Amino acid sequence: MKDLLQLEDLRVFCLVVRKGGFAAAAEAMAASPAYVSKRIRVLEQCLGCRLLDRTTRRIAMTERGERIHDWAGKILQDVEQMSVEIGTAREQARGIIRISSSFGFGRVHLAPALGELARHYPELSIRFEVADCLIDLAQEGIDLDIRVGNEIAPQLLARKLADNRRILCAAPAYVAGHGSPATLNALSQHNCLVIKERDHPFGVWRLTGPQGECSIRVQGALAANHGEVVHQWALQGHGIMLRSLWDVARELEEGELVQVLPDYYLQADIWAVYPEKLASSAKLRVCVEFIQQYFRRGGLA
């Protein structure tokens, strides 16, 4: 075939056959007979054969034209069915959706939200994965990643679900034994509980303070790749950690942790990140909107 086969030309061909002529097909399409004739000619050139025998009074399909007419009918029917099914998928929240998040936030906040989501949308099949490393959504086949942090690759689409900050905090026992740092640079003299979590560089805390954004390298005797481990060490009085407000709010309120250097923080909001537009998938749109509302009701937003 010299040219790419066009669905529109197949439709015109089938319409000419059904209407019994070029003029009748043109009238049904609100087009000119010349346009119909051109589309049939292009289709014949593309397929490399004559489809219709034309006389002044009637048209008749050639032998090849009859075979191609049968194929065209099947192709156009399949395309129509595909459009119907895709349109239905855009409107209904059903099927499998793969969701990922970090261990801590996923366990504490997202897992209960997904449980409620499943109750409201029983035709959804939710596959939930947790990992404290940055996931390639396309490579891993993930539809939706709920992540904490504002560094999002430009090719991805995202919606903010809730505000969040990471703050510096420690157990009262640690502050009583080692004092509280008076300046940001004083952190280098303290035991800092370092974590490699998802896309954050190890041992570097990027903070916003009275003078704007700044970075400081920290170190300590204990480090881990899991936020909940660091959280436990902080509660045991081993050092200062940088941790999300959603994770430490209860301990701060109950006095198990105290905030240090309160003028400094890392803005790390909670985001829904996805590789395709929400309008193209009902299940994706429903999940994002439901989780956002769930977090608002729970006080995260």
C-alpha positions as CSV (number, residue, x, y, z in Angstrom):
1,M,0.0,0.0,0.0
2,K,1.4,3.3,-1.1
3,D,-0.5,5.4,1.5
4,L,-1.8,4.7,4.9
5,L,-5.4,3.4,5.0
6,Q,-7.9,5.9,6.4
7,L,-10.9,4.8,8.4
8,E,-12.9,7.7,6.9
9,D,-12.3,6.3,3.4
10,L,-13.7,2.9,4.5
11,R,-16.7,4.7,5.9
12,V,-17.3,6.6,2.7
13,F,-17.0,3.3,0.7
14,C,-19.5,1.5,2.8
15,L,-21.9,4.4,2.6
16,V,-21.7,4.5,-1.2
17,V,-22.5,0.8,-1.3
18,R,-25.4,1.2,1.1
19,K,-26.9,4.2,-0.6
20,G,-26.3,2.8,-4.1
21,G,-24.5,5.7,-5.5
22,F,-22.1,8.7,-5.1
23,A,-24.7,11.4,-5.1
24,A,-26.9,9.7,-2.5
25,A,-23.8,9.1,-0.3
26,A,-22.8,12.7,-0.7
27,E,-26.2,13.9,0.3
28,A,-26.2,11.7,3.4
29,M,-22.8,13.1,4.4
30,A,-23.7,16.7,3.5
31,A,-20.7,16.7,1.2
32,S,-20.2,17.1,-2.5
33,P,-20.2,14.2,-5.0
34,A,-16.7,15.2,-6.0
35,Y,-15.5,14.7,-2.4
36,V,-17.0,11.2,-2.3
37,S,-15.4,10.4,-5.6
38,K,-12.0,11.6,-4.4
39,R,-12.2,9.4,-1.3
40,I,-13.1,6.3,-3.2
41,R,-10.2,7.0,-5.7
42,V,-7.8,7.5,-2.8
43,L,-9.0,4.2,-1.2
44,E,-8.5,2.3,-4.5
45,Q,-5.0,3.8,-4.9
46,C,-4.2,2.8,-1.4
47,L,-5.4,-0.8,-1.8
48,G,-4.1,-1.1,-5.4
49,C,-7.4,-2.4,-6.9
50,R,-10.7,-1.2,-8.3
51,L,-13.6,-1.4,-5.8
52,L,-16.5,-0.3,-7.9
53,D,-17.7,-0.6,-11.5
54,R,-19.4,2.6,-12.4
55,T,-22.0,3.2,-15.1
56,T,-24.3,6.2,-15.7
57,R,-27.2,4.5,-13.9
58,R,-25.7,2.3,-11.2
59,I,-22.6,1.1,-9.4
60,A,-21.6,-2.4,-8.6
61,M,-18.8,-3.8,-6.5
62,T,-16.0,-5.7,-8.1
63,E,-15.1,-9.1,-6.7
64,R,-12.3,-7.5,-4.7
65,G,-14.6,-4.7,-3.7
66,E,-17.0,-7.2,-2.1
67,R,-14.2,-8.8,-0.1
68,I,-12.9,-5.4,1.0
69,H,-16.5,-4.3,1.9
70,D,-16.8,-7.3,4.2
71,W,-13.5,-6.4,5.9
72,A,-14.4,-2.7,6.1
73,G,-17.6,-3.5,7.9
74,K,-15.8,-5.6,10.5
75,I,-13.1,-3.0,11.0
76,L,-15.6,-0.2,11.5
77,Q,-17.7,-2.3,13.9
78,D,-14.6,-3.1,16.0
79,V,-13.5,0.6,16.0
80,E,-17.0,1.6,17.2
81,Q,-17.0,-1.1,19.9
82,M,-13.5,0.1,21.0
83,S,-14.8,3.7,21.3
84,V,-17.8,2.5,23.3
85,E,-15.7,0.6,25.8
86,I,-13.1,3.4,26.2
87,G,-15.9,5.8,26.7
88,T,-17.4,3.6,29.4
89,A,-14.0,3.2,31.1
90,R,-13.8,7.0,31.2
91,E,-17.1,7.2,33.1
92,Q,-17.0,4.2,35.4
93,A,-14.5,3.5,38.3
94,R,-13.8,-0.1,37.7
95,G,-10.9,-2.5,37.0
96,I,-7.4,-2.7,38.5
97,I,-5.6,0.3,39.7
98,R,-2.0,0.1,41.0
99,I,-1.1,2.6,43.7
100,S,2.2,3.2,45.5
101,S,3.5,5.2,48.4
102,S,6.3,5.3,51.0
103,F,6.3,2.8,53.9
104,G,5.4,5.2,56.7
105,F,2.8,7.4,55.0
106,G,1.4,4.4,53.2
107,R,0.9,2.4,56.3
108,V,-0.4,5.2,58.6
109,H,-2.6,7.3,56.4
110,L,-3.0,5.9,52.9
111,A,-3.9,2.3,53.7
112,P,-7.0,3.3,55.7
113,A,-8.0,5.7,52.9
114,L,-7.7,2.9,50.3
115,G,-9.8,0.7,52.6
116,E,-12.6,3.3,52.5
117,L,-12.1,3.7,48.7
118,A,-12.6,0.0,48.2
119,R,-15.8,0.1,50.3
120,H,-17.2,2.9,48.2
121,Y,-16.2,1.5,44.8
122,P,-16.5,-2.3,45.0
123,E,-15.8,-2.7,41.2
124,L,-12.2,-1.3,41.8
125,S,-9.4,-3.8,42.4
126,I,-6.7,-1.9,44.3
127,R,-3.1,-3.1,44.1
128,F,-1.1,-1.2,46.8
129,E,2.7,-1.2,46.9
130,V,5.0,0.6,49.5
131,A,8.7,1.4,49.0
132,D,11.1,3.9,50.4
133,C,12.6,4.6,47.0
134,L,11.5,6.7,44.0
135,I,9.5,4.6,41.7
136,D,9.5,4.9,37.9
137,L,5.7,4.8,37.3
138,A,5.8,3.8,33.7
139,Q,8.4,1.1,34.2
140,E,6.7,-0.4,37.2
141,G,3.2,-0.1,35.8
142,I,2.0,2.2,38.6
143,D,-1.1,4.3,37.9
144,L,-0.9,6.5,41.0
145,D,1.9,7.4,43.4
146,I,1.0,9.2,46.7
147,R,4.3,10.9,47.7
148,V,5.5,13.3,50.3
149,G,7.8,16.0,48.9
150,N,7.7,18.8,46.3
151,E,10.3,17.5,43.9
152,I,8.3,16.1,41.0
153,A,9.6,15.3,37.5
154,P,8.2,17.7,34.9
155,Q,6.9,14.9,32.7
156,L,4.6,13.7,35.4
157,L,1.2,15.1,36.3
158,A,0.4,15.9,39.9
159,R,-2.3,17.3,42.3
160,K,-1.5,18.5,45.8
161,L,-3.6,16.6,48.3
162,A,-2.5,18.2,51.5
163,D,0.0,20.7,53.0
164,N,2.9,19.3,55.0
165,R,6.2,20.3,56.5
166,R,9.1,18.5,57.8
167,I,10.4,19.9,61.1
168,L,13.4,19.2,63.4
169,C,12.5,17.5,66.6
170,A,14.0,15.3,69.4
171,A,13.0,13.6,72.6
172,P,13.1,15.7,75.8
173,A,15.7,13.3,77.2
174,Y,18.1,14.1,74.3
175,V,17.7,17.9,74.7
176,A,18.2,17.6,78.5
177,G,21.5,15.7,77.9
178,H,22.9,17.5,74.9
179,G,21.1,20.9,74.8
180,S,19.1,22.3,72.0
181,P,21.0,23.8,69.0
182,A,20.8,27.6,69.0
183,T,21.7,28.0,65.3
184,L,21.4,25.9,62.1
185,N,25.2,25.5,62.0
186,A,25.1,24.1,65.5
187,L,23.4,21.0,64.1
188,S,26.8,19.7,63.0
189,Q,27.7,19.3,66.7
190,H,24.7,17.1,67.4
191,N,23.8,13.6,66.7
192,C,21.4,13.8,63.8
193,L,19.4,10.8,62.8
194,V,20.0,10.5,59.1
195,I,17.6,8.8,56.7
196,K,17.8,7.9,53.0
197,E,14.2,8.1,52.1
198,R,13.0,8.0,48.5
199,D,14.5,10.9,46.5
200,H,16.2,12.8,49.3
201,P,20.0,13.0,49.3
202,F,21.6,11.2,52.2
203,G,22.9,13.4,55.0
204,V,21.8,16.7,53.5
205,W,18.9,18.7,55.0
206,R,17.5,21.4,52.8
207,L,15.6,23.8,55.0
208,T,13.8,27.1,54.7
209,G,14.4,29.7,57.5
210,P,14.4,33.4,58.2
211,Q,17.1,33.9,55.5
212,G,15.4,31.8,52.9
213,E,16.5,28.3,51.7
214,C,19.7,26.8,52.9
215,S,21.4,23.3,53.0
216,I,23.3,21.8,55.8
217,R,25.2,18.5,55.9
218,V,24.5,16.5,59.1
219,Q,25.8,13.3,60.6
220,G,25.4,11.1,63.6
221,A,26.0,7.6,65.0
222,L,22.7,6.2,63.7
223,A,21.4,6.2,60.1
224,A,18.7,4.1,58.3
225,N,16.8,3.8,55.1
226,H,13.4,3.5,56.9
227,G,11.6,6.5,58.4
228,E,9.9,4.5,61.2
229,V,13.3,3.2,62.4
230,V,14.6,6.8,62.7
231,H,11.3,7.8,64.4
232,Q,11.8,5.1,67.1
233,W,15.4,6.2,67.7
234,A,14.3,9.8,68.2
235,L,11.7,8.7,70.7
236,Q,14.5,6.8,72.6
237,G,16.6,9.9,72.8
238,H,19.3,9.1,70.3
239,G,19.3,12.4,68.4
240,I,17.6,15.0,66.3
241,M,15.5,14.0,63.3
242,L,13.8,15.8,60.4
243,R,10.3,14.4,60.2
244,S,6.9,15.2,58.7
245,L,4.3,16.9,60.8
246,W,1.8,14.2,59.9
247,D,4.1,11.7,61.5
248,V,5.1,13.5,64.8
249,A,2.0,15.6,65.6
250,R,0.7,13.3,68.3
251,E,4.1,13.0,70.0
252,L,4.6,16.7,69.9
253,E,1.2,17.3,71.5
254,E,1.8,14.7,74.2
255,G,5.4,15.9,75.0
256,E,7.2,12.8,73.8
257,L,9.0,14.9,71.3
258,V,9.9,18.6,71.2
259,Q,10.6,20.8,68.3
260,V,14.1,22.3,67.9
261,L,15.0,25.3,65.7
262,P,11.3,26.0,65.1
263,D,12.2,28.7,62.6
264,Y,13.5,26.1,60.1
265,Y,11.5,23.6,58.1
266,L,11.3,21.7,54.8
267,Q,8.1,22.1,52.8
268,A,7.1,18.6,51.8
269,D,3.5,18.6,50.7
270,I,1.5,15.4,49.9
271,W,0.9,14.8,46.2
272,A,-0.9,12.5,43.9
273,V,1.4,11.8,41.0
274,Y,0.3,10.0,37.8
275,P,1.4,9.5,34.2
276,E,-1.9,10.3,32.4
277,K,-4.5,13.0,32.6
278,L,-7.3,12.4,35.1
279,A,-10.0,13.0,32.4
280,S,-8.8,9.9,30.5
281,S,-9.5,7.5,33.3
282,A,-12.5,7.4,35.6
283,K,-10.8,5.0,38.1
284,L,-7.7,7.3,38.4
285,R,-9.9,10.4,38.8
286,V,-12.1,8.8,41.4
287,C,-9.1,7.6,43.4
288,V,-7.4,11.0,43.4
289,E,-10.5,12.9,44.4
290,F,-11.5,10.4,47.0
291,I,-8.1,10.4,48.7
292,Q,-8.0,14.2,48.6
293,Q,-11.4,14.4,50.4
294,Y,-10.4,11.7,52.8
295,F,-7.3,13.6,53.9
296,R,-9.3,16.8,54.3
297,R,-11.8,15.1,56.6
298,G,-8.9,13.7,58.5
299,G,-7.2,17.0,59.0
300,L,-4.2,16.6,56.7
301,A,-5.3,19.2,54.1
